[in-house]
Amino acid sequence: MCKSTRVGATTFGFIGCGTINAAIVRGMCRSQKAAGVPAEFKERGGVWLSARSAGKVAALKEEFGGQVVFTVCEDVREIAQNVDVVVLGVRPEHFPEVLALLFSDAAICARVAAGELFFVNLAGTIGSEGVTATARGVAKGTGRASAELEAMFDSMAWLAKAMPLPPVQHRNGVTVLTEFVCKDCKDGAGVAAEARDAAEAKYGAVVALFKVLSGSADTAVVVPEAQLPIFVTITGTMGIFYQHCRVMQRWMQAKVAAADPGADAAAVEATTRDFLIGFFSTVMTDPAHGEEFQELMGAQTKGGLNEHGIEMLREDHKYEEALPQVLETLYGRIVGNKSKGAK
């Protein structure tokens, strides 16, 4: 059995400890000792983890074990039986297995029905309807589907979907997540008021968490689920951006080697990397202060380097056609699965 002390307003549990869940946990742990973090968040201690990805779990315990209580569970049901919020960070193909374990458990189903347990789905290609359909099927098939649980499933008030990025581990990452929804919850219909209020309070804790993990931005982007696939599509370009950076770095290194054959290769690699990081951080400063992207493009010097580069990408490489094609393909993968069960 797993044992841990529940401290503070909300206790979080993480099923799956891959890149994103590990980043969230790392950001949470760092925020607990960071200046300026609200006291109630510092007091939420006791982080519950599934034993998946043993290497990442061990690394987290080694890095933060002196300041944070970790509860590591072999059985994911023990996490859902004890925490307030479960963050599902497993790969889409593992959702059926995990949901089958969770929603065949009477205690977990009762907690969800009462609004005592809230879920956050991190799978980019599985929407809330898909997760709900799978969970409902398991609960019905195992005789756990009470009227209250069915009402909670119908309302969609038991879960949200979020798309954090790895920089949340440094408390510097924007997260987009779905708004709280409680369908047919007005005028006494559907979910009981107490259950709805309990679920909404836990959703508020989720938003607060991602605000903390955004660092100085202190923001989380909240959108209706119908809009979420559009934002998720853009997160799929992160690797493309890194590839662009690597191509530029290699070009710079090759040019330095030709222009200055005696230059130290290791030093050149470091300076080009530092420059690219600083450059791309810098160019977003004006948009962050209200400048529109189109205005900034138009403000480039006529006949200058930037205008020349834009024209080459547009005319010679059909960039304005190629990039939307990539985005449409990624978007298609997401919306093609959003309402399907987790298969």
N, C-alpha and C positions, 0 to 999 in steps of 0.2 A: 504493500500500500504506500501511496505517496502522502506525505504530510508536510504542511506549510502553514505559517501564520498569515491570516488575512489582515493586511494592514492598510488603512486609508480607505478612500472612497470607492475605488474600483480595482479589481484584481484581473490581470490579463493572463491568458494562456495561449500558447502558440503551438499549433499542430503543424509539424513540418518545420525544419530549421535550416532551410536553404538560404540562398543569397538574400532574399528580401526580408524574410522573417528574422534572420540573424541581424540584418541591418537595423530593423526596427528595435529589436532587443538591445543592440549595442547603443543606439541613440537614446533609448529610455534610460539605460544604466548611466550613460554619460550625463544626461540631463539631471539626474538625481543629485549630482554633486556640482552642477554648474550654477554660477551666480545668476540671480534673476529668475530662476524657475519658481513658479508658485509653490508654496509650502505644501499644499494638498497633493501635488504631484510627487514631490519628494517622498511623501509618506505612503505611497501606494505599494511599496516594496513587495517582495515575494513574486517572482516571475516564474510561471509554470511553463515547462517545455516538454514536448514529446521527445522520445529518445531517437527519433529519426535523425540522420546526418550527425552521427556520433562525433565526428571530428569538429564540426562547428560548435556543437554543444560543449565539448571539452574546452575549446578555445574561449568561449564566453565565460565559462566557470573559472578558467585560469586568469582571464583578464579582470573580471569583476567580482569574483567570489568573495573577496575581502569586504566588499561594500554592499553586495546585493544577495538576498536569499534566493537561490534557485531550487526549484522542485522539478526533478526530471522523472517523467513517467513512461514506462513501457506501454501501458494501456492508455490510449487517448481518452477513454471514457472517464478516467479519474480526473483528467483536466477539466472536462465539461461538467463534471459533478461538483466542482469546487470553485471555479472562477466565475467572474461576472461577464467577461467578454472572451470569446474564443476567436482567434485569428487563424483562418484556414489558409495555410501557405504551402499546400502540397501541389504537385503537378496535376493537371486536369485528369489524367488517366487514373490517378489514385483517389479521386473524389468518391466514386462509388464504394470503394472499400471502407473509407473513413466514415462516410455518412451511414453506411450499413451498420457499423459498430455503434455510432452515436445514437441513431434514432430507433434502434431496437432496444434501447435502455429506457426503462420506465421512468427512472428518476430524472434523466436528462430531458425526456419529452415533457414531463410535468414542469420542469424549470422553464423550458422554452414557452410553454403555454401560459405560464404565469408572468412572463416578462422578466424572469429572474436571470435569464441567460440570453446573451445577444451574440450574434455571429458576424464576422467580417470576412468576406470572400475576396481573396487576392488573385484569383484565376482570371487571366485576361480574356479567355475565350469561353467562359461559362458565366452567364448572367444570373441574376437573382431568381428569375423564373425557372431556370434549369436546375439550380440548387434546390429550390423549393419542391419541384416536381420529384426529384430523387428522394429527398428527405421524406416527403409525404408518402411516396410509394413504400419506403421501408417501414414507416410507422404503421401504415395500413396493413402491410403484409405480416407484421409481427404483433398485431393487436394492440398497438400503443396509441392509435389515433383517436384520442378523446375529442369531444365536441369543442373544447377549449383550444386544443392544439390545431384542429382543422380551422377554427376561426383565426388563429394567429397566422397560419399558413396563408389563408385567403387574404389577410390584411397586408402581408409582406412586411409587417412591422418587426420581424424577428432578426432581420439581417440587413447589412449594407454591403456595398462593393467598393473597394478602394484600390487605387493604383499608386502606391508609394514607389519611389525610386531609391537606388542604393545610397545616394548621399544623405538620406535620413540618418544614417549611422554617425554622420558628422554634425547632425542637427542643422542641415543646410539643404533640405530636399523638399520640393513642392509635392503635394499629394492631392490628387483629384479623387473625390468619393461621392457616392450617391447621397441625395438628400433623404431625410427620414420620411418614410411613407407608412400610412396606416389607412388602407382602403376600407371604406364602409365603416369607419370608426365613429362617425358622428351620430348624435341623437340616440345614443344607447345601442346602436346596432353593432354587430361584429364583436370585436375584442372588448373585454371588460375594461372600464376606464383605468382600474388599478394596474392591469397588465400593460395597457398601452403606455401609461405614464412611466412605469418601471422600465419598459423597453426604450422609451425615448430618452430617459435619463442616461441609460448606458450608451446610447448612440451619442449623446452629448459628450460623454467621456472619451469616445473614439475621436470625435472632432477635436477635442482639447488635446489629445495625444498628438495628433498629426500637426496641430498648430505648434506645439512645443518642438516637434521634430523638424519644423521648417526653420527654426532658429530665429534670427532677427526679423524675418518676414512675418512671423507670427500669423500665418494664414494657412488655411486649407481651402481648396477650390471645391465647392459643393454644387453639384448639378443634378438635374433629373436623370434617371437611369437611361432614358431615351437618348440623351446627349452623350452619355459616358463613352460609348464606343468610339466617338470622334476624338475624344481626348486620349483614350487608350491607344488609338492608332499612332498618335504623335509620340507616345512613349516608345513605340516600336522603332523609332528613328534614332534612338540613342546610340545604338551600335554603328549606324551609318555615320553619325557625327564623329564618333571616335575613329572610324575608318578614314574619314576625311582628314582628321587631325594627323593620323599616322602617315597618310600620303604626303601631306604638307611637310611633316617633319622629315621624312625621308628625302624629299626634294631639297629641303634646306641643307640637310647633312651632305648630300651629294654636291651641291653647289659650293659649300664651304670647303669641302675636300679639294675641289678643283681650283678654287680661288686662293686657298691658303693651305697648300699641301702639308705644311708642318703643324697644322692645328691638332691639338689633342682630341681624339675621337670621342672619348668619354666626356670631356668637357663640352664639346659641341652638342652631343646628345642631350646633356643636362640643360644647356642654355636654350637650345631650340624648344625643348619641352616646356621650360619655364616661360618662355616668351609666348608660346601658343596658349598656355593656360591663362596667363595674364591678359593676352589679347582678347580672347573670347569672353572673358569675364568683363573686360572693359567695354566692349562694343554693345553690351546689353544695358549699359548705364543710362543712356538717353531714353530708350524705350521704358525703362523702369521709372523714369521721371515724366512720363506722359507723351513722349514723341511717338508718332505712329510709324510703323515700318515703311509704308509707302512714302511718307514724307521724307524719311531718312534716305531712302533710295533716290528720290528726286533731288535731294540736297547735295548729292555727290558732284564733285567738280566736273564741269563739261569737258569732255575729252581727256579726263584724268584716268588714273589707273583703275579706280573702282568702276567707273562707267564702262571702260573698255572690257573689264572682266565680266560685268553683267551682260554686255552685248554678246560676248563670245559664248557664254553659257546658254544664252537665250537663242541665238541664231545658229551657232555651229553645233551645239550639243543638245538642242531642244530640251533644255533643263525644265522649262515651265510645262512641258508635256511629260517628261520622264518621271519627275518627282510625283506629280499627281497620280500617275499610273501605279507607282510603288505604294502610295498611300491607299489607293482604291483596293489594291490586292490585300494589304494588311487589314483594312476595314472589312473587306469581305470575309476574311477568316473569323473576325470577331463577331459580326452580326449573323454569320451563318450558324453560330453555335449558341447565341445568347439565350434563346428560349428552349433549347433542347435540354433533356436531362443530362446529368453528368455521366458520360459514358466512357 
